[in-house]
Amino acid sequence: MSAQVLQGSKQEIAEKIIQMPGEIREVIVIVEEPVPIPPAPGEDIFAEMAPYEAHAGGADCSRESIYTRMEGE
């Protein structure tokens, strides 16, 4: 039994396997994961996280509110 490394496209590898003499009993295949497509400009990249967001009301997050001292500070 001998080991061989075949590289190329799916079609090229398949053709090389067909041409190999003898019985083929095992094959190890390495499949690269597709590269994620970056979001389109203007697309909300956090939309899928919406169900996990906290929706507490009544908070004033304006610049003036953040930098103004409250009673007791």
C-alpha positions, 0 to 999 in steps of 0.5 A, spaced: 500 500 500 502 507 498 500 513 500 499 519 495 497 526 495 493 529 490 492 536 489 487 540 484 480 542 483 475 537 484 474 535 477 482 534 477 482 530 483 477 525 480 480 524 474 487 522 477 483 517 482 480 514 476 486 513 472 490 510 479 491 503 478 489 498 483 484 498 489 482 504 493 479 503 499 480 509 503 480 517 501 482 523 506 478 529 503 480 536 506 474 541 504 476 548 506 470 552 509 468 558 504 470 565 506 464 569 509 462 574 505 463 581 508 456 585 509 454 590 504 455 597 505 449 600 509 447 593 512 446 592 519 451 587 521 448 587 528 441 585 526 442 577 528 443 579 535 437 583 536 433 578 540 439 578 545 439 585 546 436 588 552 431 593 551 430 597 558 427 604 557 428 611 561 435 611 560 437 618 557 444 617 554 445 624 551 452 627 552 449 633 556 445 627 561 452 623 561 456 629 563 451 633 568 452 631 575 446 628 578 443 629 585 448 625 590 454 625 586 
